[in-house]
């Protein structure tokens, strides 16, 4: 399981509230980004199925309402 680092949600919400009061308000923040560098080689173990091989990974972010991914 990959655990994402913790961060201060209340401080981020305060920043967002303050930025909306400025002369040129910023767009609403969608979430907190974390850069990860996860690489799985096709030679690594996986589970064999009738359709081929599959891999699974578990991610956890305590208190998160959702987790979104950008894949390259």
N, C-alpha and C positions, 0 to 999 in steps of 0.2 A: 504494500500500500504506500502510495506517495502522499505525504501530508504537506499541505501548503502552509507557508509561514503565517503566523498571526499578525494582525495589524489593528490599529485603533480606529474602529468604525465611527465612534463618536467624534473624533477629531476630524475625520474626513467629512462627516455630515456638517460639522461647524464650518469647515472650509467652503463647502458647497453653498451653505446659506449666505456666507459673507460674499462669495463671488457673484451671487445673484443680485446683491445690493449695489454692485459697481455700475458705473456709467454704461459699460458694454458687458452685459452679463454673458457668461460662458454657457455653452450647452450643458445640459444635465449630464452628470457622470453616470456611466452605465455600470461600472464595477471597478474592482481592483485587479490590475494585471500583474501576473507573475510570469517571468520568463523561465522556462524549463528547457532542458536539453535532454530529451529522452530518445534513445535510439534502440531499436530492436532489430537485430540481424535476422534475415530469413533462415539462417542456419541455427538460430537459437531454438530451444525446445518450444513446442507448441502442442496443442491437442489435436490429434488426428480425428477427422470426421469423414463422413462419406463424401462431402463436397471438397475436402482438402484439409488444410491445417489452420487452426485459429489460435489467437493469442488474446489474453485478457489482462487488464491492469486496473487496479482500483485507486481512486483518488478521493481524498477527504479534505474538506475545508470546514472546520468547526464553526457553526453558526451561519454558514452560507445558505442563501435561499435557492441558489442555482450555481452550477458550474458550467462554464462554456469553454470551448476549445477552438483554437486556430491552428490548423495543421499545415505543414509544408511538405 
